[in-house]
Amino acid sequence: MADIIDVHTHYVPRGWPQLPGAGPNPWLDVRTESEAVIMVGSREFRKVTSNAWDVATRLAEMDADGVEAQVISPTPVFFSYDRDPKESAAIARIFNDLALEIAAGSPARLIPFCQVPLQDTDAACAELERCLAAGHRGVEIGNHVGDRDLDDAGIVTFLQHCADLGAPVFVHPWDMASSARSDRWMAQWLAGMPAETHLSILAMILGGTFDRVSDELRICFAHGGGSFAFWLGRVENAWHERHDVIGTSAAPPSHYLDRFFVDSVVFDERALRLLVDTMGAERVMTGSDYPYPLGERPVGNVVRTAGFLDDHRRELVLSGNARRFLGTAAIAGPHPGVSSV
């Protein structure tokens, strides 16, 4: 069985310099050799363990799960889109350079994606260029910048720059709205993240981004594209029946399904089947959200065991599509330590 290329993982460095600006800034409270807490000012944001920064631990867990290579992307709390652009650019540079240090521990298997100060188009383009020259292979962006969605003119310009440079883009939901209702039961993650991702795919389609950006753009949305696959029929119907309100794209929503990828981290074979039926097996890639507790372990387990996938489509989802997304025919191996679980 094909080994996995995991397009959705995150890293956290084991500490970083004091970040510029008044804050509240993220910092790492290291509590033991293998445990730490990401803090934002005085607030606990997330507990992490050594697999977030330690290459040996990460590689051992990749081998156990049959993962050939990982895309390692920033944890979105580091994005700093609400900061002064110069501060945000400095913060991006710090984390991007630290990501390269982590990836250097296994350059054939750890594929770094950078972050950029997306609130400033020129600064974002400049940092992307610097990072690609330094060894990053793509970029992770948040799904919005305040009230600016992915059809914002400046963000569209940045996405076209990614297309021109051949840099793949991974879109991750972040900065979900807080309210009395959404702050219970991790509802920001369980309901807010899928809704945010759905909304941003709509912005790409209905806002005309796909009409304005060349089809050379390689872009992937996290968490199975949120709720988009389930509600495509509703969106399609609305485009036809209320064209006066939402018919802003050149073609119906279903026309754009071959313009983007989604990852597979939906945790249930029935959901994966809907995703593959809707997007096509050529547009779904294995993602895990490693190393966080809401991720999938073993990585790719639902894809590996899905009864509806034949060997060809399974191989596409496990690794073949990721090779196209990353723009490379081969990554590393398979690595001799990888076991096909």
Secondary structure, DSSP 8 states (H G I E B T S, - for coil): ---EEEEEEEE--S-----SSSS--EEEEE-SSSEEEEEETTEEEEEEEGGGT-HHHHHHHHHHHTEEEEEEEE-GGG--TTS-HHHHHHHHHHHHHHHHHHHTTSTTTEEEEE---TTSHHHHHHHHHHHHHHT--EEEEES-BTTB-TTSHHHHHHHHHHHHHT--EEEE-------TTTTSTTHIIIIIHHHHHHHHHHHHHHTSHHHHS-TT--EEESGGGTTHHHHHHHHHHHHHHTHHHHTTSSS-GGGGGGG-EEE----SHHHHHHHHHHH-GGGEE----BTSTTS-SSTTHHHHH-TT--HHHHHIIIIIHHHHHHT-S--S-S-TT----
